[in-house]
């Protein structure tokens, strides 16, 4: 099969029609074949072919799961990177995760905790200048997001624009400020 088929992915919605996962096309077709999902959207122009049959490729499915898209628990380094869109809170540079650090807005030495509202992404240069000072983030908002969907944020960079436009119909409007499409 074509190499580009490996990048085809499917947005999975829970029974409340909220996105909570992204799966590969093989798993999506399997779920559809087994009757474990309701397919809401198919790829606009790609299909899977065998010697005798042709199948549409699901790109949005709904399952009966009650999994939530809400963020629970303590933040992880990667969740902070995704929330802040890999942008330095102080200078605004967009960098790779290997070039970023996590900064405590209120430094640990002054009682700052590892909490959503005290952590921001920061380039190494700004982090070195800031030291133990308290700086106000200019380019990100250090708050616990209502919606954080790391797989979606990562996948949006590799899916075709047509697929992304379809997926975006299923992303709640209140979350779009946290998911900036580039």
PEZIKA-V549846 format. One record per pair of residues at least 24 apart in sequence whose ideal C-beta (glycine too) atoms are under 10 Angstrom apart, sorted by sequence separation. I is the first residue (numbers start at 1). J is the second residue. D is the distance in whole Angstrom. If there is no record, write none. Layout:
i=I j=J d=D
i=I j=J d=D
This chain:
i=13 j=37 d=9
i=32 j=56 d=9
i=37 j=61 d=4
i=38 j=62 d=5
i=77 j=101 d=9
i=97 j=121 d=9
i=99 j=123 d=7
i=100 j=124 d=8
i=103 j=127 d=6
i=107 j=131 d=8
i=108 j=132 d=9
i=110 j=134 d=7
i=117 j=141 d=9
i=118 j=142 d=6
i=147 j=171 d=8
i=156 j=180 d=10
i=157 j=181 d=10
i=12 j=37 d=8
i=13 j=38 d=9
i=32 j=57 d=10
i=36 j=61 d=9
i=37 j=62 d=6
i=38 j=63 d=8
i=77 j=102 d=6
i=99 j=124 d=7
i=101 j=126 d=9
i=102 j=127 d=9
i=105 j=130 d=10
i=107 j=132 d=5
i=117 j=142 d=5
i=147 j=172 d=7
i=153 j=178 d=9
i=156 j=181 d=6
i=157 j=182 d=8
i=29 j=55 d=6
i=32 j=58 d=5
i=37 j=63 d=5
i=38 j=64 d=9
i=76 j=102 d=10
i=95 j=121 d=8
i=99 j=125 d=10
i=101 j=127 d=5
i=104 j=130 d=10
i=107 j=133 d=8
i=116 j=142 d=7
i=117 j=143 d=5
i=146 j=172 d=9
i=149 j=175 d=8
i=153 j=179 d=6
i=156 j=182 d=8
i=10 j=37 d=9
i=13 j=40 d=7
i=29 j=56 d=9
i=31 j=58 d=8
i=36 j=63 d=7
i=37 j=64 d=8
i=75 j=102 d=9
i=94 j=121 d=10
i=95 j=122 d=10
i=100 j=127 d=9
i=101 j=128 d=9
i=103 j=130 d=7
i=107 j=134 d=7
i=115 j=142 d=9
i=116 j=143 d=6
i=117 j=144 d=7
i=147 j=174 d=8
i=148 j=175 d=9
i=152 j=179 d=7
i=153 j=180 d=9
i=29 j=57 d=7
i=36 j=64 d=8
i=37 j=65 d=10
i=93 j=121 d=10
i=95 j=123 d=6
i=104 j=132 d=10
i=106 j=134 d=6
i=107 j=135 d=10
i=116 j=144 d=4
i=146 j=174 d=7
i=147 j=175 d=4
i=153 j=181 d=10
i=10 j=39 d=9
i=11 j=40 d=9
i=28 j=57 d=7
i=29 j=58 d=7
i=32 j=61 d=7
i=93 j=122 d=10
i=94 j=123 d=10
i=95 j=124 d=9
i=105 j=134 d=7
i=115 j=144 d=8
i=116 j=145 d=8
i=146 j=175 d=7
i=147 j=176 d=9
i=149 j=178 d=9
i=11 j=41 d=8
i=25 j=55 d=10
i=28 j=58 d=4
i=31 j=61 d=6
i=89 j=119 d=9
i=90 j=120 d=8
i=93 j=123 d=5
i=104 j=134 d=9
i=105 j=135 d=7
i=145 j=175 d=8
i=147 j=177 d=10
i=148 j=178 d=7
i=149 j=179 d=7
i=10 j=41 d=9
i=27 j=58 d=10
i=28 j=59 d=8
i=89 j=120 d=4
i=90 j=121 d=9
i=91 j=122 d=9
i=92 j=123 d=9
i=105 j=136 d=8
i=146 j=177 d=10
i=147 j=178 d=6
i=148 j=179 d=9
i=10 j=42 d=10
i=25 j=57 d=5
i=28 j=60 d=9
i=29 j=61 d=10
i=31 j=63 d=7
i=88 j=120 d=8
i=89 j=121 d=6
i=90 j=122 d=6
i=91 j=123 d=6
i=93 j=125 d=9
i=103 j=135 d=8
i=105 j=137 d=6
i=116 j=148 d=10
i=145 j=177 d=9
i=146 j=178 d=8
i=147 j=179 d=8
i=10 j=43 d=9
i=25 j=58 d=7
i=28 j=61 d=6
i=83 j=116 d=8
i=87 j=120 d=9
i=88 j=121 d=6
i=89 j=122 d=6
i=90 j=123 d=8
i=93 j=126 d=9
i=145 j=178 d=5
i=25 j=59 d=8
i=27 j=61 d=10
i=80 j=114 d=10
i=87 j=121 d=6
i=88 j=122 d=5
i=89 j=123 d=9
i=91 j=125 d=7
i=92 j=126 d=10
i=103 j=137 d=9
i=145 j=179 d=10
i=8 j=43 d=7
i=23 j=58 d=9
i=84 j=119 d=9
i=86 j=121 d=7
i=87 j=122 d=10
i=88 j=123 d=4
i=90 j=125 d=9
i=91 j=126 d=5
i=143 j=178 d=10
i=80 j=116 d=8
i=83 j=119 d=9
i=84 j=120 d=6
i=85 j=121 d=8
i=87 j=123 d=9
i=88 j=124 d=9
i=90 j=126 d=4
i=106 j=142 d=10
i=141 j=177 d=9
i=79 j=116 d=9
i=83 j=120 d=9
i=84 j=121 d=4
i=88 j=125 d=8
i=89 j=126 d=8
i=90 j=127 d=9
i=105 j=142 d=6
i=141 j=178 d=9
i=8 j=46 d=7
i=23 j=61 d=8
i=76 j=114 d=10
i=83 j=121 d=8
i=84 j=122 d=9
i=88 j=126 d=6
i=89 j=127 d=10
i=91 j=129 d=9
i=104 j=142 d=10
i=74 j=113 d=10
i=75 j=114 d=7
i=80 j=119 d=5
i=82 j=121 d=9
i=88 j=127 d=9
i=90 j=129 d=8
i=103 j=142 d=9
i=8 j=48 d=9
i=21 j=61 d=10
i=23 j=63 d=10
i=74 j=114 d=7
i=75 j=115 d=7
i=79 j=119 d=9
i=80 j=120 d=7
i=81 j=121 d=6
i=90 j=130 d=7
i=5 j=46 d=8
i=19 j=60 d=9
i=74 j=115 d=8
i=75 j=116 d=5
i=80 j=121 d=6
i=89 j=130 d=10
i=4 j=46 d=9
i=21 j=63 d=9
i=74 j=116 d=8
i=75 j=117 d=10
i=77 j=119 d=9
i=80 j=122 d=10
i=5 j=48 d=8
i=17 j=60 d=10
i=19 j=62 d=10
i=20 j=63 d=9
i=75 j=118 d=10
i=2 j=46 d=9
i=18 j=62 d=10
i=21 j=65 d=9
i=75 j=119 d=6
i=77 j=121 d=9
i=17 j=62 d=6
i=20 j=65 d=7
i=71 j=116 d=8
i=74 j=119 d=10
i=90 j=135 d=6
i=94 j=139 d=9
i=12 j=58 d=10
i=16 j=62 d=9
i=20 j=66 d=10
i=21 j=67 d=8
i=89 j=135 d=8
i=90 j=136 d=9
i=92 j=138 d=7
i=93 j=139 d=9
i=1 j=48 d=8
i=10 j=57 d=8
i=11 j=58 d=9
i=13 j=60 d=7
i=15 j=62 d=7
i=20 j=67 d=5
i=89 j=136 d=9
i=90 j=137 d=6
i=91 j=138 d=8
i=92 j=139 d=4
i=1 j=49 d=9
i=10 j=58 d=5
i=11 j=59 d=7
i=12 j=60 d=8
i=13 j=61 d=7
i=14 j=62 d=8
i=15 j=63 d=7
i=20 j=68 d=7
i=21 j=69 d=9
i=89 j=137 d=4
i=90 j=138 d=6
i=91 j=139 d=8
i=92 j=140 d=9
i=8 j=57 d=6
i=10 j=59 d=5
i=11 j=60 d=5
i=12 j=61 d=6
i=13 j=62 d=4
i=14 j=63 d=7
i=15 j=64 d=5
i=16 j=65 d=10
i=18 j=67 d=9
i=20 j=69 d=5
i=88 j=137 d=9
i=89 j=138 d=7
i=90 j=139 d=7
i=8 j=58 d=10
i=9 j=59 d=8
i=10 j=60 d=7
i=11 j=61 d=8
i=12 j=62 d=8
i=13 j=63 d=7
i=14 j=64 d=8
i=15 j=65 d=6
i=16 j=66 d=8
i=18 j=68 d=7
i=19 j=69 d=6
i=20 j=70 d=10
i=87 j=137 d=10
i=88 j=138 d=9
i=89 j=139 d=6
i=90 j=140 d=9
i=8 j=59 d=8
i=10 j=61 d=6
i=11 j=62 d=10
i=12 j=63 d=6
i=14 j=65 d=5
i=15 j=66 d=6
i=16 j=67 d=10
i=18 j=69 d=5
i=88 j=139 d=7
i=89 j=140 d=4
i=5 j=57 d=9
i=13 j=65 d=9
i=14 j=66 d=6
i=15 j=67 d=9
i=16 j=68 d=9
i=18 j=70 d=9
i=87 j=139 d=5
i=88 j=140 d=8
i=89 j=141 d=9
i=12 j=65 d=8
i=14 j=67 d=5
i=16 j=69 d=9
i=84 j=137 d=9
i=87 j=140 d=6
i=89 j=142 d=7
i=14 j=68 d=7
i=85 j=139 d=9
i=12 j=67 d=9
i=14 j=69 d=8
i=84 j=139 d=8
i=85 j=140 d=8
i=13 j=69 d=9
i=84 j=140 d=4
i=83 j=140 d=8
i=84 j=141 d=9
i=83 j=141 d=9
i=84 j=142 d=8
i=83 j=142 d=9
i=80 j=140 d=9
i=83 j=143 d=9
i=83 j=144 d=9
i=80 j=142 d=9
i=83 j=145 d=5
i=82 j=145 d=9
i=83 j=147 d=10
i=79 j=144 d=10
i=83 j=148 d=6
i=79 j=145 d=8
i=82 j=148 d=6
i=75 j=142 d=10
i=82 j=149 d=8
i=83 j=150 d=9
i=86 j=153 d=9
i=80 j=148 d=10
i=82 j=150 d=5
i=85 j=153 d=8
i=75 j=144 d=8
i=79 j=148 d=6
i=81 j=150 d=9
i=82 j=151 d=10
i=75 j=145 d=9
i=82 j=152 d=9
i=83 j=153 d=9
i=79 j=150 d=7
i=82 j=153 d=5
i=72 j=144 d=10
i=78 j=150 d=7
i=81 j=153 d=9
i=82 j=154 d=8
i=71 j=144 d=6
i=75 j=148 d=9
i=70 j=144 d=10
i=71 j=145 d=6
i=76 j=150 d=9
i=70 j=145 d=9
i=71 j=146 d=7
i=70 j=146 d=7
i=71 j=147 d=7
i=78 j=154 d=10
i=69 j=146 d=9
i=70 j=147 d=7
i=71 j=148 d=5
i=69 j=147 d=6
i=70 j=148 d=9
i=71 j=149 d=9
i=68 j=147 d=10
i=69 j=148 d=8
i=69 j=149 d=6
i=69 j=152 d=9
i=94 j=182 d=9
i=85 j=178 d=9
i=87 j=180 d=9
i=84 j=178 d=10
i=85 j=179 d=9
i=83 j=178 d=7
i=85 j=180 d=6
i=82 j=178 d=9
i=82 j=179 d=9
i=85 j=182 d=8
i=59 j=159 d=8
i=59 j=160 d=10
i=69 j=171 d=10
i=59 j=162 d=9
i=60 j=163 d=9
i=69 j=172 d=8
i=59 j=163 d=5
i=59 j=164 d=10
i=57 j=163 d=10
i=60 j=166 d=6
i=69 j=175 d=8
i=59 j=166 d=6
i=60 j=167 d=7
i=59 j=167 d=7
i=62 j=170 d=9
i=60 j=169 d=8
i=60 j=170 d=6
i=46 j=160 d=9
i=45 j=160 d=9
i=44 j=160 d=9
i=46 j=162 d=10
i=43 j=160 d=9
i=45 j=162 d=8
i=46 j=163 d=9
i=44 j=162 d=5
i=43 j=162 d=8
i=44 j=163 d=8
i=43 j=163 d=7
i=44 j=165 d=9
i=41 j=163 d=9
i=44 j=166 d=8
i=43 j=166 d=9
i=42 j=166 d=9
i=41 j=166 d=5
i=40 j=166 d=9
i=41 j=167 d=8
i=22 j=149 d=8
i=19 j=147 d=9
i=21 j=149 d=9
i=22 j=150 d=10
i=23 j=151 d=9
i=41 j=169 d=8
i=18 j=147 d=9
i=20 j=149 d=8
i=22 j=151 d=4
i=40 j=169 d=9
i=41 j=170 d=8
i=19 j=149 d=6
i=21 j=151 d=7
i=22 j=152 d=6
i=40 j=170 d=8
i=18 j=149 d=10
i=20 j=151 d=9
i=21 j=152 d=9
i=19 j=151 d=9
i=20 j=152 d=9
i=22 j=154 d=8
i=19 j=152 d=6
i=22 j=155 d=5
i=22 j=156 d=10
i=22 j=159 d=9
i=11 j=149 d=10
i=12 j=151 d=10
i=11 j=151 d=9
i=11 j=152 d=7
i=9 j=151 d=9
i=9 j=152 d=10
i=11 j=155 d=8
i=10 j=155 d=10
i=22 j=167 d=9
i=9 j=155 d=5
i=7 j=155 d=9
i=11 j=159 d=9
i=19 j=167 d=8
i=9 j=158 d=8
i=8 j=158 d=10
i=9 j=159 d=6
i=7 j=158 d=6
i=8 j=159 d=8
i=19 j=170 d=6
i=7 j=159 d=7
i=8 j=160 d=9
i=11 j=163 d=9
i=18 j=170 d=8
i=19 j=171 d=6
i=7 j=160 d=9
i=10 j=163 d=9
i=11 j=164 d=10
i=17 j=170 d=7
i=18 j=171 d=9
i=19 j=172 d=8
i=9 j=163 d=8
i=18 j=172 d=7
i=8 j=163 d=8
i=11 j=166 d=8
i=17 j=172 d=9
i=4 j=160 d=9
i=7 j=163 d=10
i=11 j=167 d=5
i=19 j=175 d=9
i=10 j=167 d=9
i=11 j=168 d=10
i=13 j=170 d=6
i=18 j=175 d=9
i=9 j=167 d=9
i=11 j=169 d=10
i=12 j=170 d=10
i=11 j=170 d=6
i=11 j=171 d=9
